[in-house]
Amino acid sequence: MRVFENKNRCSGCTACMHSCPVKAISMKTDEEGFDYPDIDQKKCINCGTCRKICPFNNKLVRKDLLNAPDVLAAKNKNEETRISSSSGGVFSVLAEHVLSSGRVVYGAAFDNDFIVKHIRISNKNEIIKLKGSKYVQSDLSDVFLQVERDFKQNKQVLFSGTPCQVAGLRAYFNNVIPDKIILVDLVCHGVPSPLVWKEYVNVLQTKMKSKLTSFSFRDKKTGWHNSKLYAEFENHKPLFKNSLLDSFNDIFYKHVALRPSCHSCVFANYERTGDITLADFWGIEKYNPKFDDNKGVSLVLLNTNKGKRIFNAIRDGLVYENRDKRETEQNSLLYKPTSPSNKRDAFWKDFGKHGYEYVAKKYTGYGIIIKMKRIFKKLLGKS
Ligand SMILES: Cc1cc2nc3c(=O)[nH]c(=O)nc-3n(C[C@H](O)[C@H](O)[C@H](O)COP(=O)(O)OP(=O)(O)OC[C@H]3O[C@@H](n4cnc5c(N)ncnc54)[C@H](O)[C@@H]3O)c2cc1C
């Protein structure tokens, strides 16, 4: 028995592992650093629960989805929070609202070694850990079990994640989501490999001869439309606008190290998995230039009546306006998955043989800068 046919059909959501009645499934990391369910054939009773529960195999029939979601452009009124968020900072307003009455929030955070993991927070001071996009697949571990435990203890929960993670949680609850659980999904470009990320962090630390202490994938010093990577180290030397630092972004946007299933994502469409969908409102500068101050605007889709209710409760913390659904078309992930790169196989061969710095030189702007520096040095030597 196998849970999935091939790697294009598994997002690693963990629903199958947690649903197995005899606990025969564990997650195993492959050579690209992505986790997949692995069945212990000695324990397996061939009941087929894992295949039935898989949201990739079985489309979740949604009765709660509105025919036409509300489409909004929104900004957090607190400018500091907005600037330190990836888009318009709507997530922080949602989290503050939920946490203000003893409820709990789940989302992705860095651990001490900068590994991206889903965690549970119950205090407003902890929102900072979840704030900001981490463009790496986050480790869900036993988070679905924690959500279930919270629910059984009558706690209200907000779970946020990529559309496949939210679909996984839905599947784990057999697509019957209690009113107490609010689901927030992000429009998602695809998730890069945690292994490539780990090696990148190692290379940065080696070059800087210091431990990484802070990292942002979307620093807005050069504006929301031109946000960049930013890193700080124990020796207080920051890195910004640096080709080695930026190489991870190139790898992300060149689609050479995304999870295989991202290229056939069944959730990259308007049938959203969350009650609320959050994204960047790319294109707002065309539709309402006055709304765009280059500090970040969120695209918010209210997909269910629950989503609308929650939005009503938080709207005082936001500046927002209703927009036309056609204006979301610039965000292509709302109607099709990210296409794969024809260099993907070559990238992984090179990465396996030579490691991060080699692929950064070969596949990203880092290599070009190094070549230019070499030429420049030669020229200087000649003159
Ligand atoms: C891997 C990834 C790809 C994305 N691709 C796009 C895209 O192509 N187009 C687009 O418009 N928007 C994309 N987004 C969403 C966007 O970057 C913002 O996360 C979103 O608009 C929310 O922004 P905010 O300002 O409201 O809150 P922020 O504070 O910026 O975001 C915090 C939220 O992001 C979640 N989060 C952070 N990292 C991860 C992760 N690795 N996995 C799961 N959840 C995570 C947190 O749990 C929290 O819910 C992507 C996000 C991720 C994580």
The ligand as an SDF file (V2000), in Angstrom:
LIG
                    3D

 53 58  0  0  0  0  0  0  0  0999 V2000
    5.5460   30.0330    0.8820 C   0  0  0  0  0  0  0  0  0  0  0  0
    4.6740   31.2610    0.6320 C   0  0  0  0  0  0  0  0  0  0  0  0
    4.4460   31.6800   -0.6610 C   0  0  0  0  0  0  0  0  0  0  0  0
    3.6280   32.8210   -0.9060 C   0  0  0  0  0  0  0  0  0  0  0  0
    3.4140   33.2100   -2.1880 N   0  0  0  0  0  0  0  0  0  0  0  0
    2.6360   34.2930   -2.4260 C   0  0  0  0  0  0  0  0  0  0  0  0
    2.3960   34.7400   -3.7640 C   0  0  0  0  0  0  0  0  0  0  0  0
    2.9180   34.1840   -4.7270 O   0  0  0  0  0  0  0  0  0  0  0  0
    1.5700   35.8150   -3.9570 N   0  0  0  0  0  0  0  0  0  0  0  0
    0.9810   36.4500   -2.9130 C   0  0  0  0  0  0  0  0  0  0  0  0
    0.2440   37.4070   -3.1580 O   0  0  0  0  0  0  0  0  0  0  0  0
    1.1990   36.0530   -1.6430 N   0  0  0  0  0  0  0  0  0  0  0  0
    2.0030   35.0040   -1.3740 C   0  0  0  0  0  0  0  0  0  0  0  0
    2.2180   34.5890   -0.0890 N   0  0  0  0  0  0  0  0  0  0  0  0
    1.5000   35.2720    1.0000 C   0  0  0  0  0  0  0  0  0  0  0  0
    2.1670   36.5650    1.4450 C   0  0  0  0  0  0  0  0  0  0  0  0
    3.5730   36.4580    1.3750 O   0  0  0  0  0  0  0  0  0  0  0  0
    1.7760   36.9290    2.8900 C   0  0  0  0  0  0  0  0  0  0  0  0
    2.1190   35.8480    3.7280 O   0  0  0  0  0  0  0  0  0  0  0  0
    0.3240   37.1640    3.0930 C   0  0  0  0  0  0  0  0  0  0  0  0
   -0.1180   38.1370    2.1990 O   0  0  0  0  0  0  0  0  0  0  0  0
    0.0200   37.5980    4.5280 C   0  0  0  0  0  0  0  0  0  0  0  0
    0.6410   38.8100    4.7500 O   0  0  0  0  0  0  0  0  0  0  0  0
    0.3420   39.7560    6.0070 P   0  0  0  0  0  0  0  0  0  0  0  0
    1.0510   41.0280    5.7460 O   0  0  0  0  0  0  0  0  0  0  0  0
   -1.1250   39.7970    6.2680 O   0  0  0  0  0  0  0  0  0  0  0  0
    0.9460   38.9550    7.2280 O   0  0  0  0  0  0  0  0  0  0  0  0
    2.4240   38.4490    7.5220 P   0  0  0  0  0  0  0  0  0  0  0  0
    2.7250   38.7950    8.9140 O   0  0  0  0  0  0  0  0  0  0  0  0
    3.3750   38.8630    6.4930 O   0  0  0  0  0  0  0  0  0  0  0  0
    2.2810   36.8670    7.3700 O   0  0  0  0  0  0  0  0  0  0  0  0
    2.1600   36.0140    8.4560 C   0  0  0  0  0  0  0  0  0  0  0  0
    1.4180   34.7800    8.0460 C   0  0  0  0  0  0  0  0  0  0  0  0
    2.1830   33.9970    7.1390 O   0  0  0  0  0  0  0  0  0  0  0  0
    2.2320   32.6570    7.6360 C   0  0  0  0  0  0  0  0  0  0  0  0
    3.4390   32.0200    7.1340 N   0  0  0  0  0  0  0  0  0  0  0  0
    4.6770   32.5540    7.0980 C   0  0  0  0  0  0  0  0  0  0  0  0
    5.5290   31.6660    6.5570 N   0  0  0  0  0  0  0  0  0  0  0  0
    4.8150   30.5580    6.2800 C   0  0  0  0  0  0  0  0  0  0  0  0
    5.1500   29.2830    5.7450 C   0  0  0  0  0  0  0  0  0  0  0  0
    6.3780   28.9610    5.3670 N   0  0  0  0  0  0  0  0  0  0  0  0
    4.1750   28.3630    5.6210 N   0  0  0  0  0  0  0  0  0  0  0  0
    2.9110   28.6470    6.0130 C   0  0  0  0  0  0  0  0  0  0  0  0
    2.5310   29.8500    6.5190 N   0  0  0  0  0  0  0  0  0  0  0  0
    3.4830   30.7760    6.6460 C   0  0  0  0  0  0  0  0  0  0  0  0
    2.2080   32.8320    9.1380 C   0  0  0  0  0  0  0  0  0  0  0  0
    1.8290   31.6390    9.7710 O   0  0  0  0  0  0  0  0  0  0  0  0
    1.1570   33.9190    9.2680 C   0  0  0  0  0  0  0  0  0  0  0  0
   -0.1100   33.3460    9.1120 O   0  0  0  0  0  0  0  0  0  0  0  0
    3.0450   33.5070    0.1870 C   0  0  0  0  0  0  0  0  0  0  0  0
    3.3110   33.0830    1.4970 C   0  0  0  0  0  0  0  0  0  0  0  0
    4.1170   31.9600    1.7290 C   0  0  0  0  0  0  0  0  0  0  0  0
    4.3870   31.5210    3.1410 C   0  0  0  0  0  0  0  0  0  0  0  0
  1  2  1  0
  2  3  1  0
  2 52  2  0
  3  4  2  0
  4  5  1  0
  4 50  1  0
  5  6  2  0
  6  7  1  0
  6 13  1  0
  7  8  2  0
  7  9  1  0
  9 10  1  0
 10 11  2  0
 10 12  1  0
 12 13  2  0
 13 14  1  0
 14 15  1  0
 14 50  1  0
 15 16  1  0
 16 17  1  0
 16 18  1  0
 18 19  1  0
 18 20  1  0
 20 21  1  0
 20 22  1  0
 22 23  1  0
 23 24  1  0
 24 25  2  0
 24 26  1  0
 24 27  1  0
 27 28  1  0
 28 29  2  0
 28 30  1  0
 28 31  1  0
 31 32  1  0
 32 33  1  0
 33 34  1  0
 33 48  1  0
 34 35  1  0
 35 36  1  0
 35 46  1  0
 36 37  1  0
 36 45  1  0
 37 38  2  0
 38 39  1  0
 39 40  1  0
 39 45  2  0
 40 41  1  0
 40 42  2  0
 42 43  1  0
 43 44  2  0
 44 45  1  0
 46 47  1  0
 46 48  1  0
 48 49  1  0
 50 51  2  0
 51 52  1  0
 52 53  1  0
M  END
$$$$
